[in-house]
């Protein structure tokens, strides 16, 4: 397993060792010891989630202001553009974003620490998106950063995504509750 910092050093792209031949491939999608050795992080994951979305669906940018979740995310079918936005006011990268393409072909994962908003847009016909979290889902603490806030300036690979009502009602960074 290889961990590479993104443009925000705390957000890590994880690349597992993939063993493949004419029959297919094999890789460990998660190994606590390998994750700790590659990242220096000793995280406990408490929940696994799986979503399926159609092309053009944008989910996010979500975060929990209390019970903040670290997320280890990956795609097992299709492709997405995945984004993390730093909402830690004391961080030198506050308000900045990092984005990578995750797909069934590149097997990459992204580690998003607590204190970040997270979202993705589906690039393929559909995508199955899996993620592990370090804390439980707490809907009463869920917040949403506006996906196209010009103050953040995410370079999404499409202009008119399909959004849920909740995601359409996201708040700009200037109006968001953030982490101190």
C-alpha positions, 0 to 999 in steps of 0.5 A: 500500500502506498499513501501519497499526500494530495494538494492538502497534505492531510488528505491522502491518496491510497494505492493498494498493491494489485495483483492481476493476470488474465483471470482478473485481479486481487488486492486487500481493500483494507488492512489496518496494519498496512494502513497504519504503516503507510499513513502513520494513522491508527484509525478505528472504522465503525461503519461501512457505507455503499451508495450507487448513483447515476451519471452526473449525480453529485453528492455533497459536500457533506460533513458532521459538525459534531461526531466528525467522520474520517472517511476512507472512500473508494469506487468498486464500479464506475468512476467518480471525481472525489473532493474534500474541502478543509473546514478546519479554521486553524488549518493553513489549508482552510477553505481549500479543496483537493480532488482525485478521480477514483475508479474501478480501474485505478483502485485508488482510495482517498483518506479524508480526515475529520474536519473536512466536507466531502462530495463526489460526482459520477463520471461513468454511466453509474458508480458504486461508491464505498466508504468506511467512517471513523464515527457513526452517522448522526443526521442531527449534526450533518451539514452541507457546504454548497457544491459550487461556492465560488469562494471555494472554487472547486473545478468540477468536471461538469456544470449541471449536476443532478442534486438532491434537495438537501445538496441544492440547499447547501450553504456557502463557506462564509455561512457554514459552521466550521471546525475551530 
